[in-house]
Amino acid sequence: MAPARDLYEVLGIERDASDEDIRKAYRRLARELHPDVNAEPRSEERFKEVAGAYEILSDPEKRARYDAFGAGGPAGQPFADISDIFEMFFGQGGFGGIGSRRRGPRTRTRRGEDVGVRIGLSFQEAAFGVRRDVELERLVVCDRCLGNGAEPGTAPIACRTCGGAGEVQSVRRSVFGTLMTASPCATCGGTGQEIPDPCEKCMGQGRIRQPSAVAVEIPAGVSDGMELRVTGSGHAGVSGGPAGDLFVHLEVEPAERFERRGQDLFAVLDISVPHAALGGDVQIQGIDGTETVRIDPGTDSGTIVRLKGKGVPNLNRRGRGDLFVTLHVVTPRELSREERELLARLAELRGEPRNGAVVAELRRPEF
């Protein structure tokens, strides 16, 4: 649907037109389009559009409001047609009946509100998933009136103020003709119905608050701060409307031995100098069992070993992240006499003097 025509365009003037320019444009078009002198089918509708545009643009306050919104409504969305512009200034009846659309009573049916809860999870529960029963208090359909808000044996009736129309109309006269405006009925809230005998249990609301338990399936691979949506587990709807949703905010405890980045895990493994020099396998405890880290002979401190597929399961799809283990070679600080002698013998075999300065070459760092 094309957006509504600009009111300045309706009058055929520029946006910086003076008050006198607006009056002249209106008078010219009014003489041209008046139904008494123009028999074309759309002349009457165009005449009303021109009159409505003039009433808005000739009033400094209304013109300022229109200029503030431009070609869009207060929410920033384009007006669907020119009647929406007049409705913003003159009410649902429009200006002189332009685009008057009888909306009828609003339905009492309404979607239930959403509910939010927080759940704390351990690292293991977040990694592999868990089922939790969430205790919360929510609005459910009243079991006395079955949701219609009326005392059993009675029923809602047509509103006695608006006659079931859902709106009340008011009429005023101006130099441009009769202006009719419509507004929602205050008695029935625009629904066209009122409840003369409200339900004693829910006081006519059709819903009551009570404790509930909702089973929540938390999938494997979730992380801290995620929010899950459980459709239809929020507050019950009004008058048969659908229930709202339950939003579950997850708070995951950090792991003791791992750092998580996405679905990958990172950890540090301390190894001894002989182990780094000679190599060998080390058994470690992963997140779901024992894993083997292979250490090559001559491994430097800072070497990273990747254990593929040993990280956190991917959320809602197959596969897992990886586990990255950084090897940290630990230099012994307290040595026994025998250990000192062995290290001294090793240094001697490698041509490294036990006492005195060692001559060595610097090298460029590698990043």
Secondary structure by P-SEA (a helix, b strand, c coil): ccccccccccccccccccaaaaaaaaaaaaaacccccccccaaaaaaaaaaaaaaaaacaaaaaaaaaaccccccccccccaaaaaaaccccccccccccccccccccbbbbbbbbbbbbbccccccbbbbbbbbbbbbcccccccccccccccccccccccccccbbbbbbbccccbbbbbbcccccccccccccccccccccccbbbbbbbbbbbbcccccccbbbbbcccccccccccbbbbbbbbbbbbbbccccccccbbbbbbbbcaaaaabbbbbbbbccccbbbbbbcccccccbbbbbcccccccccccbbbbbbbbbbbbbbccccaaaaaaaaaaaaaaccccccbbbbbbbbbcc
